């Protein structure tokens, strides 16, 4: 089993090199596997797409969900060349992946200029204490969509 994990991690690392060398983005790659079969893969495409959310894990999640025709990754294992950033961590939880294996750490990423420590610190702060102000607006109509969802008959829980 260890050889299988190494194989999929090697694929993720190879993707990280591919993306970086092509100029698509930073050195990050990801492979998503279900039942021993690769169902999604991706590398960082932030520069290629001008999309700050196009991290390796996000592109791999999108690929896997498209391939599997679902918005959930139940039973899937994520192999990432680096410990996922806060955004990717959230996406992995939203997608309900079963397990994550990673190679480089967030400290390794920070050492080469991809430092997410500010985001980790900001998460626990009050909105008024954050570096980017978050201001709650009172808007009566905003609650309507929440109420409609609450009573929506055909909703699928996720």
ChimeraX commands (.cxc) that place a marker at each C-alpha (Angstrom):
marker #1 position 0.00,0.00,0.00 radius 0.5
marker #1 position 2.89,2.37,0.77 radius 0.5
marker #1 position 4.15,1.94,-2.82 radius 0.5
marker #1 position 0.72,2.95,-4.12 radius 0.5
marker #1 position 0.73,6.12,-2.00 radius 0.5
marker #1 position 4.23,6.93,-3.25 radius 0.5
marker #1 position 3.11,6.40,-6.85 radius 0.5
marker #1 position 0.23,8.87,-6.55 radius 0.5
marker #1 position 2.38,11.38,-4.66 radius 0.5
marker #1 position 5.00,11.11,-7.39 radius 0.5
marker #1 position 2.25,11.97,-9.89 radius 0.5
marker #1 position 1.29,15.05,-7.86 radius 0.5
marker #1 position 4.92,16.15,-7.65 radius 0.5
marker #1 position 5.36,15.64,-11.40 radius 0.5
marker #1 position 2.28,17.83,-12.00 radius 0.5
marker #1 position 3.77,20.52,-9.74 radius 0.5
marker #1 position 6.90,20.58,-11.89 radius 0.5
marker #1 position 4.88,20.54,-15.12 radius 0.5
marker #1 position 2.77,23.51,-14.09 radius 0.5
marker #1 position 5.70,25.51,-12.79 radius 0.5
marker #1 position 7.90,24.84,-15.83 radius 0.5
marker #1 position 5.09,25.79,-18.23 radius 0.5
marker #1 position 4.65,29.13,-16.44 radius 0.5
marker #1 position 1.11,28.30,-15.31 radius 0.5
marker #1 position 1.82,29.05,-11.64 radius 0.5
marker #1 position 3.69,28.00,-8.54 radius 0.5
marker #1 position 5.15,24.54,-7.87 radius 0.5
marker #1 position 2.02,22.79,-6.67 radius 0.5
marker #1 position 0.35,19.63,-8.00 radius 0.5
marker #1 position -2.52,17.43,-6.91 radius 0.5
marker #1 position -4.02,14.05,-7.77 radius 0.5
marker #1 position -7.37,12.73,-6.55 radius 0.5
marker #1 position -7.89,8.97,-6.39 radius 0.5
marker #1 position -10.94,6.79,-5.80 radius 0.5
marker #1 position -10.59,3.02,-5.48 radius 0.5
marker #1 position -7.04,3.14,-6.80 radius 0.5
marker #1 position -7.98,5.08,-9.97 radius 0.5
marker #1 position -7.04,8.70,-10.67 radius 0.5
marker #1 position -10.30,10.63,-11.04 radius 0.5
marker #1 position -8.87,14.15,-10.99 radius 0.5
marker #1 position -5.60,15.96,-11.32 radius 0.5
marker #1 position -4.38,19.50,-11.48 radius 0.5
marker #1 position -1.59,21.93,-10.94 radius 0.5
marker #1 position -1.44,25.56,-9.97 radius 0.5
marker #1 position -2.85,27.68,-12.83 radius 0.5
marker #1 position -3.05,31.05,-11.08 radius 0.5
marker #1 position -0.82,32.84,-13.62 radius 0.5
marker #1 position -2.17,30.98,-16.65 radius 0.5
marker #1 position -5.81,31.83,-15.89 radius 0.5
marker #1 position -5.40,35.06,-13.87 radius 0.5
marker #1 position -7.50,33.29,-11.25 radius 0.5
marker #1 position -6.23,33.49,-7.65 radius 0.5
marker #1 position -8.37,30.45,-6.77 radius 0.5
marker #1 position -6.80,28.18,-9.41 radius 0.5
marker #1 position -4.60,26.33,-6.92 radius 0.5
marker #1 position -3.60,22.72,-7.61 radius 0.5
marker #1 position -6.12,21.24,-5.20 radius 0.5
marker #1 position -8.95,23.39,-6.54 radius 0.5
marker #1 position -8.19,22.49,-10.16 radius 0.5
marker #1 position -7.95,18.81,-9.21 radius 0.5
marker #1 position -11.24,18.96,-7.26 radius 0.5
marker #1 position -12.96,20.59,-10.25 radius 0.5
marker #1 position -11.52,17.92,-12.55 radius 0.5
marker #1 position -12.57,15.07,-10.26 radius 0.5
marker #1 position -16.09,16.42,-9.75 radius 0.5
marker #1 position -16.53,16.86,-13.49 radius 0.5
marker #1 position -15.21,13.35,-14.12 radius 0.5
marker #1 position -17.37,11.79,-11.40 radius 0.5
marker #1 position -20.42,13.96,-12.23 radius 0.5
marker #1 position -20.89,14.93,-8.59 radius 0.5
marker #1 position -20.09,17.76,-6.20 radius 0.5
marker #1 position -18.85,15.39,-3.50 radius 0.5
marker #1 position -15.65,13.39,-3.34 radius 0.5
marker #1 position -16.78,10.68,-0.93 radius 0.5
marker #1 position -14.28,7.84,-0.85 radius 0.5
marker #1 position -11.58,9.92,-2.57 radius 0.5
marker #1 position -8.01,10.42,-1.44 radius 0.5
marker #1 position -6.20,13.66,-2.19 radius 0.5
marker #1 position -2.46,13.61,-2.90 radius 0.5
marker #1 position -0.99,17.10,-2.84 radius 0.5
marker #1 position 2.62,18.05,-3.43 radius 0.5
marker #1 position 2.26,20.55,-0.57 radius 0.5
marker #1 position 0.14,20.96,2.55 radius 0.5
marker #1 position -3.07,22.65,1.35 radius 0.5
marker #1 position -3.51,26.38,1.98 radius 0.5
marker #1 position -6.55,27.58,3.96 radius 0.5
marker #1 position -8.67,28.00,0.80 radius 0.5
marker #1 position -7.83,24.53,-0.48 radius 0.5
marker #1 position -8.29,23.05,2.97 radius 0.5
marker #1 position -11.81,24.49,3.02 radius 0.5
marker #1 position -12.53,23.15,-0.47 radius 0.5
marker #1 position -11.33,19.67,0.53 radius 0.5
marker #1 position -13.68,19.69,3.50 radius 0.5
marker #1 position -16.59,21.01,1.38 radius 0.5
marker #1 position -15.94,18.24,-1.15 radius 0.5
marker #1 position -15.87,15.67,1.67 radius 0.5
marker #1 position -12.67,13.90,0.64 radius 0.5
marker #1 position -11.77,10.88,2.75 radius 0.5
marker #1 position -8.08,11.56,3.37 radius 0.5
marker #1 position -5.23,13.89,2.36 radius 0.5
marker #1 position -1.59,13.00,1.84 radius 0.5
marker #1 position 0.89,15.85,1.31 radius 0.5
marker #1 position 4.63,16.16,0.80 radius 0.5
marker #1 position 5.93,19.70,1.45 radius 0.5
marker #1 position 4.68,21.61,4.49 radius 0.5
marker #1 position 3.20,25.09,4.80 radius 0.5
marker #1 position 6.55,26.16,6.23 radius 0.5
marker #1 position 8.28,24.87,3.10 radius 0.5
marker #1 position 5.83,26.90,0.99 radius 0.5
marker #1 position 6.42,30.03,3.10 radius 0.5
marker #1 position 10.19,29.66,2.63 radius 0.5
marker #1 position 9.78,30.04,-1.16 radius 0.5
marker #1 position 7.33,32.95,-0.99 radius 0.5
marker #1 position 3.93,31.27,-0.52 radius 0.5
marker #1 position 3.24,32.27,3.09 radius 0.5
marker #1 position -0.34,31.71,4.27 radius 0.5
marker #1 position 0.30,32.49,7.95 radius 0.5
marker #1 position -1.59,35.80,7.71 radius 0.5
marker #1 position -4.73,33.97,6.54 radius 0.5
marker #1 position -4.49,31.42,9.34 radius 0.5
marker #1 position -4.19,34.31,11.83 radius 0.5
marker #1 position -7.05,36.29,10.27 radius 0.5
marker #1 position -9.56,33.44,10.50 radius 0.5
marker #1 position -9.84,33.66,14.27 radius 0.5
marker #1 position -10.00,37.46,14.47 radius 0.5
marker #1 position -13.15,39.49,14.92 radius 0.5
marker #1 position -14.29,41.02,11.64 radius 0.5
marker #1 position -13.36,44.48,12.86 radius 0.5
marker #1 position -9.79,43.39,13.67 radius 0.5
marker #1 position -8.95,41.90,10.27 radius 0.5
marker #1 position -6.48,43.46,7.83 radius 0.5
marker #1 position -9.24,43.59,5.19 radius 0.5
marker #1 position -12.37,45.11,6.76 radius 0.5
marker #1 position -15.46,42.90,6.82 radius 0.5
marker #1 position -18.60,44.95,7.32 radius 0.5
marker #1 position -22.01,43.38,8.02 radius 0.5
marker #1 position -24.74,45.20,6.13 radius 0.5
marker #1 position -28.34,45.07,7.23 radius 0.5
marker #1 position -30.43,44.04,4.26 radius 0.5
marker #1 position -33.95,42.78,4.79 radius 0.5
marker #1 position -34.12,41.01,1.43 radius 0.5
marker #1 position -31.01,38.93,2.10 radius 0.5
marker #1 position -32.92,36.72,4.53 radius 0.5
marker #1 position -35.49,35.84,1.86 radius 0.5
marker #1 position -33.15,33.46,0.03 radius 0.5
marker #1 position -32.28,31.74,3.31 radius 0.5
marker #1 position -35.94,31.32,4.18 radius 0.5
marker #1 position -36.75,30.04,0.71 radius 0.5
marker #1 position -33.97,27.48,0.96 radius 0.5
marker #1 position -35.22,26.40,4.37 radius 0.5
marker #1 position -38.63,25.57,2.88 radius 0.5
marker #1 position -37.47,24.50,-0.60 radius 0.5
marker #1 position -38.99,21.08,-1.35 radius 0.5
marker #1 position -36.46,19.80,-3.89 radius 0.5
marker #1 position -33.24,20.75,-2.17 radius 0.5
marker #1 position -30.39,18.32,-1.86 radius 0.5
marker #1 position -28.41,18.57,1.34 radius 0.5
marker #1 position -24.67,18.74,0.98 radius 0.5
marker link #1:1,2 radius 0.2
marker link #1:2,3 radius 0.2
marker link #1:3,4 radius 0.2
marker link #1:4,5 radius 0.2
marker link #1:5,6 radius 0.2
marker link #1:6,7 radius 0.2
marker link #1:7,8 radius 0.2
marker link #1:8,9 radius 0.2
marker link #1:9,10 radius 0.2
marker link #1:10,11 radius 0.2
marker link #1:11,12 radius 0.2
marker link #1:12,13 radius 0.2
marker link #1:13,14 radius 0.2
marker link #1:14,15 radius 0.2
marker link #1:15,16 radius 0.2
marker link #1:16,17 radius 0.2
marker link #1:17,18 radius 0.2
marker link #1:18,19 radius 0.2
marker link #1:19,20 radius 0.2
marker link #1:20,21 radius 0.2
marker link #1:21,22 radius 0.2
marker link #1:22,23 radius 0.2
marker link #1:23,24 radius 0.2
marker link #1:24,25 radius 0.2
marker link #1:25,26 radius 0.2
marker link #1:26,27 radius 0.2
marker link #1:27,28 radius 0.2
marker link #1:28,29 radius 0.2
marker link #1:29,30 radius 0.2
marker link #1:30,31 radius 0.2
marker link #1:31,32 radius 0.2
marker link #1:32,33 radius 0.2
marker link #1:33,34 radius 0.2
marker link #1:34,35 radius 0.2
marker link #1:35,36 radius 0.2
marker link #1:36,37 radius 0.2
marker link #1:37,38 radius 0.2
marker link #1:38,39 radius 0.2
marker link #1:39,40 radius 0.2
marker link #1:40,41 radius 0.2
marker link #1:41,42 radius 0.2
marker link #1:42,43 radius 0.2
marker link #1:43,44 radius 0.2
marker link #1:44,45 radius 0.2
marker link #1:45,46 radius 0.2
marker link #1:46,47 radius 0.2
marker link #1:47,48 radius 0.2
marker link #1:48,49 radius 0.2
marker link #1:49,50 radius 0.2
marker link #1:50,51 radius 0.2
marker link #1:51,52 radius 0.2
marker link #1:52,53 radius 0.2
marker link #1:53,54 radius 0.2
marker link #1:54,55 radius 0.2
marker link #1:55,56 radius 0.2
marker link #1:56,57 radius 0.2
marker link #1:57,58 radius 0.2
marker link #1:58,59 radius 0.2
marker link #1:59,60 radius 0.2
marker link #1:60,61 radius 0.2
marker link #1:61,62 radius 0.2
marker link #1:62,63 radius 0.2
marker link #1:63,64 radius 0.2
marker link #1:64,65 radius 0.2
marker link #1:65,66 radius 0.2
marker link #1:66,67 radius 0.2
marker link #1:67,68 radius 0.2
marker link #1:68,69 radius 0.2
marker link #1:69,70 radius 0.2
marker link #1:70,71 radius 0.2
marker link #1:71,72 radius 0.2
marker link #1:72,73 radius 0.2
marker link #1:73,74 radius 0.2
marker link #1:74,75 radius 0.2
marker link #1:75,76 radius 0.2
marker link #1:76,77 radius 0.2
marker link #1:77,78 radius 0.2
marker link #1:78,79 radius 0.2
marker link #1:79,80 radius 0.2
marker link #1:80,81 radius 0.2
marker link #1:81,82 radius 0.2
marker link #1:82,83 radius 0.2
marker link #1:83,84 radius 0.2
marker link #1:84,85 radius 0.2
marker link #1:85,86 radius 0.2
marker link #1:86,87 radius 0.2
marker link #1:87,88 radius 0.2
marker link #1:88,89 radius 0.2
marker link #1:89,90 radius 0.2
marker link #1:90,91 radius 0.2
marker link #1:91,92 radius 0.2
marker link #1:92,93 radius 0.2
marker link #1:93,94 radius 0.2
marker link #1:94,95 radius 0.2
marker link #1:95,96 radius 0.2
marker link #1:96,97 radius 0.2
marker link #1:97,98 radius 0.2
marker link #1:98,99 radius 0.2
marker link #1:99,100 radius 0.2
marker link #1:100,101 radius 0.2
marker link #1:101,102 radius 0.2
marker link #1:102,103 radius 0.2
marker link #1:103,104 radius 0.2
marker link #1:104,105 radius 0.2
marker link #1:105,106 radius 0.2
marker link #1:106,107 radius 0.2
marker link #1:107,108 radius 0.2
marker link #1:108,109 radius 0.2
marker link #1:109,110 radius 0.2
marker link #1:110,111 radius 0.2
marker link #1:111,112 radius 0.2
marker link #1:112,113 radius 0.2
marker link #1:113,114 radius 0.2
marker link #1:114,115 radius 0.2
marker link #1:115,116 radius 0.2
marker link #1:116,117 radius 0.2
marker link #1:117,118 radius 0.2
marker link #1:118,119 radius 0.2
marker link #1:119,120 radius 0.2
marker link #1:120,121 radius 0.2
marker link #1:121,122 radius 0.2
marker link #1:122,123 radius 0.2
marker link #1:123,124 radius 0.2
marker link #1:124,125 radius 0.2
marker link #1:125,126 radius 0.2
marker link #1:126,127 radius 0.2
marker link #1:127,128 radius 0.2
marker link #1:128,129 radius 0.2
marker link #1:129,130 radius 0.2
marker link #1:130,131 radius 0.2
marker link #1:131,132 radius 0.2
marker link #1:132,133 radius 0.2
marker link #1:133,134 radius 0.2
marker link #1:134,135 radius 0.2
marker link #1:135,136 radius 0.2
marker link #1:136,137 radius 0.2
marker link #1:137,138 radius 0.2
marker link #1:138,139 radius 0.2
marker link #1:139,140 radius 0.2
marker link #1:140,141 radius 0.2
marker link #1:141,142 radius 0.2
marker link #1:142,143 radius 0.2
marker link #1:143,144 radius 0.2
marker link #1:144,145 radius 0.2
marker link #1:145,146 radius 0.2
marker link #1:146,147 radius 0.2
marker link #1:147,148 radius 0.2
marker link #1:148,149 radius 0.2
marker link #1:149,150 radius 0.2
marker link #1:150,151 radius 0.2
marker link #1:151,152 radius 0.2
marker link #1:152,153 radius 0.2
marker link #1:153,154 radius 0.2
marker link #1:154,155 radius 0.2
marker link #1:155,156 radius 0.2
marker link #1:156,157 radius 0.2
marker link #1:157,158 radius 0.2
view
